[in-house]
């Protein structure tokens, strides 16, 4: 059974570190990673944690110790991974719309580089030739994911080099001597259909016949995890079996073997995270009951930005009578976390807990309305450790010229 943090521990965290507060369960991170390793054990698979989901260096150290690599989309994320003690050979740099200078710096560090632009590919080949093998990101023209905002593999997406432009990739390779060690695709987030990954695999296997030095096939991430009580996530075990069957078949037919890379983010940390807020006010009007909490979309923007659903519990009064509320924030904009949500009766001062807050929670937070960002705490073996202090006015003023 998947580990979870008890209400008692979460209430203790809220009391000790105040709210709003992000709390992460290290045991659950271990559980999620082990689930992936078990599912893919028959194949040569490497896992790179997509740290854009949650980039706190203390979390990156957990993945380092587990043996995972780190997938980074910016040079600063690369620096975070290095500071966490991750070897450059286990870091992937997967940016988009950055200048060639960023790639030059990535080369100087020695990380794996993923290129998704023909112009950059041409420049890279011209400068480095076959001296620095790269991975090339393909746009497969596959529409997938739970929301168009998080679908990245369709024909109109900014990500990747179109499958229709593979000929141009081969031309660049021939002209410059560029060494291409891997082909990559990532079709989006919240993908629950196993066939989406298998279709992507088949596409890259077919393309591999045109890339004789290829050793890596990178299938990205985006594994669906359940948010609502009646939802199901992607069947990782089934994906692992079908992946092995297809790779085994291909190896026997073509006498070629590849290492498979995955870059999950949300799957590894979302369910390990809890966001705690305090009910500041209970407000009633003729049609609604509102709970106004000590946070807003400056701390958790997913419900407003993606219409994302988070289970919310009143952990101060878990067995109280159910009432229907709108849960709203304290930002000077419409920032509603939940509409018409049934919760155990809430009183001012009660602690509300948002589940599945480990991914893109703190990471997408801001200082809008000149409000400070919350603290982060990790729980390991029953012990709570502060891994980011709560911001203060001095933090807001830092960088301003007074």
C-alpha positions in Angstrom: 0.0 0.0 0.0 1.2 3.5 -0.9 2.5 5.4 2.2 0.7 8.6 3.2 1.3 11.2 6.0 -1.2 11.2 8.8 -3.4 14.1 9.7 -1.5 14.2 13.1 1.8 14.7 11.4 0.4 17.3 9.1 -1.2 19.2 11.9 2.1 19.1 13.8 3.9 20.5 10.8 1.3 23.3 10.5 1.8 24.2 14.2 5.6 24.1 14.1 6.2 25.8 10.8 3.0 27.8 10.3 0.9 28.1 7.1 0.8 28.2 4.2 3.2 25.3 4.0 4.3 22.6 1.6 5.1 19.2 3.2 6.7 16.3 1.3 6.8 12.6 2.2 10.2 11.1 1.4 8.9 7.6 1.9 6.3 8.2 -0.9 9.0 9.4 -3.3 10.9 6.2 -2.6 7.7 4.2 -3.2 6.9 5.9 -6.5 10.5 5.4 -7.8 10.5 1.8 -6.8 7.3 1.3 -8.6 8.9 2.5 -11.9 12.0 0.4 -11.4 9.9 -2.7 -10.7 7.7 -2.1 -13.8 10.7 -1.7 -16.2 13.0 -4.2 -14.7 13.0 -6.5 -17.8 14.3 -3.7 -20.1 17.3 -1.5 -20.1 15.6 1.7 -18.7 17.1 4.8 -17.1 14.9 7.2 -15.1 15.7 10.9 -15.1 13.5 12.9 -12.7 12.0 15.9 -14.4 12.9 18.5 -11.8 10.8 21.2 -13.2 8.0 19.6 -11.1 9.9 20.3 -7.8 13.5 21.5 -7.9 14.4 21.8 -4.2 17.9 20.6 -3.9 17.0 18.4 -0.9 14.5 16.5 -3.2 17.2 16.2 -5.9 19.5 14.6 -3.4 16.8 12.0 -2.7 16.8 11.0 -6.4 20.6 11.1 -6.6 20.7 8.6 -3.7 18.1 6.4 -5.4 20.3 6.3 -8.5 18.1 8.4 -10.8 19.3 11.0 -13.2 17.9 14.5 -13.4 16.1 16.1 -16.4 16.6 19.9 -16.6 15.0 22.5 -18.8 17.2 25.4 -17.8 20.9 25.9 -16.9 19.9 26.9 -13.4 18.2 23.6 -13.0 21.4 22.0 -14.2 23.3 23.9 -11.5 20.8 22.8 -8.9 21.4 19.1 -9.9 25.2 19.7 -9.7 24.9 21.2 -6.3 22.8 18.2 -5.2 25.8 16.0 -6.2 24.5 14.6 -9.4 27.1 13.6 -11.9 26.9 15.5 -15.2 26.6 12.2 -17.1 23.3 11.6 -15.3 21.8 15.0 -16.2 19.8 15.8 -19.3 19.5 19.4 -20.6 16.2 19.6 -22.5 15.5 23.3 -23.2 13.5 25.0 -25.8 13.7 28.5 -27.3 17.1 29.3 -25.7 20.1 30.8 -27.4 23.1 28.8 -28.6 25.1 30.2 -25.7 23.1 27.9 -23.4 24.1 24.9 -25.3 27.7 26.0 -25.3 27.6 26.2 -21.5 25.9 22.8 -21.3 28.8 21.3 -23.3 31.3 22.9 -21.0 29.5 21.2 -18.0 29.4 17.8 -19.8 25.7 17.0 -19.5 23.5 15.1 -22.0 22.0 17.6 -24.5 18.6 17.4 -26.1 18.0 19.6 -29.2 14.6 20.4 -30.6 15.3 23.1 -33.2 16.8 22.7 -36.7 18.7 26.0 -36.6 20.3 25.1 -33.3 21.0 21.6 -34.6 22.8 23.1 -37.6 24.9 25.4 -35.4 25.7 22.6 -33.0 26.9 20.3 -35.8 28.9 23.1 -37.4 30.7 23.9 -34.1 31.1 20.4 -32.6 30.8 18.0 -35.5 30.9 14.4 -34.1 32.8 15.3 -30.9 29.7 15.7 -28.7 26.8 13.3 -29.4 23.3 14.7 -28.8 19.7 13.6 -28.5 17.2 15.1 -30.9 13.7 15.8 -29.9 11.0 14.8 -32.4 7.5 16.2 -32.6 5.5 13.1 -33.4 2.2 14.8 -34.2 0.5 12.9 -31.4 -2.2 14.6 -29.4 -2.1 13.3 -25.9 -2.4 14.5 -22.3 -5.2 15.7 -20.0 -5.3 19.3 -21.2 -4.3 21.1 -24.4 -2.1 23.4 -22.2 0.0 20.3 -21.2 -0.1 18.6 -24.5 3.3 19.0 -26.2 3.5 16.5 -29.1 0.7 17.7 -31.4 1.4 19.2 -34.8 0.9 22.8 -33.6 3.1 22.5 -30.5 6.3 24.6 -30.2 8.2 21.6 -29.0 10.4 19.3 -31.0 11.4 19.0 -34.7 8.4 17.8 -36.8 8.4 14.2 -37.9 8.0 15.6 -41.4 11.4 17.3 -41.1 13.5 14.2 -40.4 15.0 14.5 -43.8 16.5 17.9 -42.8 17.9 16.4 -39.6 19.7 13.7 -41.8 20.9 16.5 -44.1 22.5 18.4 -41.2 24.0 15.1 -39.9 25.6 14.4 -43.3 26.8 18.0 -43.8 28.3 18.5 -40.3 29.2 15.0 -39.1 26.9 15.6 -36.1 26.7 12.6 -33.9 23.1 11.7 -32.9 23.0 9.2 -30.1 19.3 9.4 -29.2 15.9 10.3 -30.4 13.4 11.8 -28.0 9.7 12.6 -27.8 7.4 13.9 -25.1 3.7 14.1 -25.9 2.4 15.8 -22.8 1.3 15.3 -19.2 -1.5 13.3 -17.6 -1.2 10.5 -20.1 -3.1 7.4 -19.0 -3.2 5.4 -22.2 -0.4 2.9 -22.5 -0.8 2.9 -26.3 0.4 6.6 -26.4 3.8 5.5 -25.2 3.9 2.4 -27.4 2.9 4.4 -30.5 5.7 6.8 -29.7 8.1 3.9 -29.2 7.1 2.4 -32.6 7.6 5.7 -34.3 11.1 6.1 -32.9 12.0 2.5 -33.6 11.0 3.0 -37.2 13.1 6.2 -37.4 16.1 4.4 -35.9 16.7 2.6 -39.2 17.9 6.0 -40.5 20.3 6.7 -37.6 22.9 3.9 -37.5 24.8 5.2 -34.4 21.6 5.5 -32.3 21.9 4.0 -28.8 19.1 5.8 -26.9 15.3 6.1 -27.3 13.8 8.6 -25.0 10.1 8.4 -24.4 9.8 11.4 -22.1 7.3 11.3 -19.2 3.8 12.4 -18.5 2.5 9.4 -16.6 -1.0 10.0 -15.4 -1.6 10.0 -11.6 -5.1 10.1 -10.1 -6.4 13.4 -8.7 -10.0 12.5 -8.1 -11.2 9.6 -5.9 -12.7 7.8 -9.0 -9.7 8.4 -11.3 -7.0 5.8 -12.3 -3.5 6.5 -13.3 -1.5 5.0 -16.1 -1.0 1.2 -15.7 2.8 1.3 -15.3 3.1 -2.5 -14.9 1.3 -3.0 -18.2 3.5 -0.4 -19.9 6.6 -2.2 -18.6 5.4 -5.5 -20.0 4.4 -4.2 -23.4 7.6 -2.1 -23.6 9.7 -5.2 -23.1 7.7 -7.3 -25.6 8.1 -4.6 -28.3 11.8 -4.1 -27.7 12.5 -7.8 -27.6 10.7 -8.3 -30.9 12.6 -5.4 -32.5 15.9 -6.7 -31.2 15.3 -10.2 -32.8 14.1 -8.7 -36.0 16.8 -6.0 -36.4 19.6 -7.1 -34.2 19.6 -3.8 -32.5 19.2 -2.9 -28.8 18.5 0.5 -27.2 18.6 2.0 -23.8 15.2 3.6 -23.0 15.0 6.8 -21.1 12.0 8.2 -19.2 11.7 11.6 -17.6 8.7 11.5 -15.1 8.2 14.4 -12.8 4.6 14.5 -11.5 4.5 10.7 -11.1 7.4 10.8 -8.7 6.5 13.7 -6.5 2.9 14.8 -6.8 1.4 12.3 -4.4 4.2 12.9 -2.0 3.2 16.5 -1.5 0.7 18.2 0.7 -0.2 21.9 0.8 -1.5 23.2 4.1 -3.5 26.4 4.5 -5.4 28.0 7.4 -9.0 29.1 7.1 -8.9 32.8 7.8 -12.6 33.6 7.4 -15.9 31.9 6.8 -18.2 34.1 4.7 -21.8 33.5 3.8 -23.9 35.2 1.1 -27.4 34.3 -0.1 -26.0 31.7 -2.5 -22.6 30.6 -1.3 -20.5 29.7 1.7 -16.9 30.8 1.3 -13.8 29.6 3.1 -11.1 32.3 2.7 -7.7 30.8 3.3 -4.3 32.3 4.0 -3.0 31.6 0.5 -4.0 32.1 -3.2 -2.9 31.3 -6.7 0.5 32.9 -5.8 1.2 29.6 -3.9 -0.9 27.0 -5.8 -1.9 28.1 -9.3 -2.9 24.8 -10.8 -6.6 24.9 -10.1 -6.8 28.4 -11.7 -4.4 27.8 -14.6 -5.2 24.2 -15.6 -8.7 23.8 -13.9 -6.8 21.1 -11.9 -8.6 19.2 -9.2 -7.1 18.7 -5.7 -8.8 16.7 -3.0 -9.1 19.1 0.0 -9.7 17.9 3.6 -10.4 19.8 6.8 -7.8 17.9 8.9 -8.7 20.0 12.0 -12.3 18.7 12.0 -12.1 15.5 9.8 -15.4 14.0 11.2 -17.5 17.1 11.3 -20.8 17.4 9.4 -20.5 18.0 5.7 -21.2 21.4 4.3 -20.7 22.9 0.8 -18.1 25.6 0.3 -16.2 27.6 -2.3 -12.6 27.5 -1.2 -11.0 30.9 -2.1 -7.7 32.6 -1.7 -6.6 36.0 -0.4 -5.3 37.4 -3.7 -6.8 40.5 -5.3 -8.1 38.5 -8.3 -10.6 35.7 -8.6 -8.5 32.8 -7.2 -10.9 29.9 -6.4 -9.3 26.7 -5.4 -12.6 24.7 -5.4 -16.2 25.3 -6.2 -19.1 23.7 -4.4 -16.8 21.4 -2.5 -18.2 19.3 0.4 -16.0 19.5 3.4 -16.3 18.7 7.1 -17.6 21.9 8.7 -14.9 24.5 8.7 -14.3 27.2 11.3 -11.8 30.0 11.3 -8.4 28.7 12.3 -9.0 25.2 10.9 -6.2 23.7 8.7 -7.1 22.6 5.2 -4.9 20.1 3.4 -4.6 19.9 -0.4 -3.5 16.5 -1.7 -1.3 15.9 -4.7 0.6 19.1 -4.2 4.1 17.9 -4.7 4.4 18.7 -8.4 4.1 22.2 -9.9 2.9 23.6 -6.5 5.7 25.5 -4.9 7.6 25.3 -8.2 5.0 27.6 -9.9 4.5 29.9 -7.0 5.1 33.7 -7.2 5.2 36.8 -5.1 2.1 38.3 -6.7 0.4 41.0 -4.5 3.8 41.4 -2.8 3.1 38.3 -0.7 5.9 35.9 0.4 6.3 32.3 -0.7 5.7 29.6 1.8 8.1 27.3 3.6 8.9 23.7 2.5 9.3 20.7 4.9 10.2 17.1 4.2 9.2 14.2 6.4 11.7 11.3 6.6 11.3 8.4 9.0 8.8 10.4 11.0 11.1 13.4 11.4 10.3 16.8 9.9 13.1 18.9 8.3 12.8 22.4 7.0 14.2 22.5 3.5 13.1 26.1 2.6 12.5 28.8 5.0 9.4 31.0 4.7 10.2 34.3 2.8 10.1 37.6 4.6 9.8 41.3 3.5 13.6 41.4 3.2 13.3 38.7 0.5 10.7 40.7 -1.4 13.0 43.8 -1.3 16.1 41.9 -2.3 17.3 43.1 -5.7 15.4 46.4 -5.6 17.5 49.5 -5.7 16.3 51.7 -2.8 
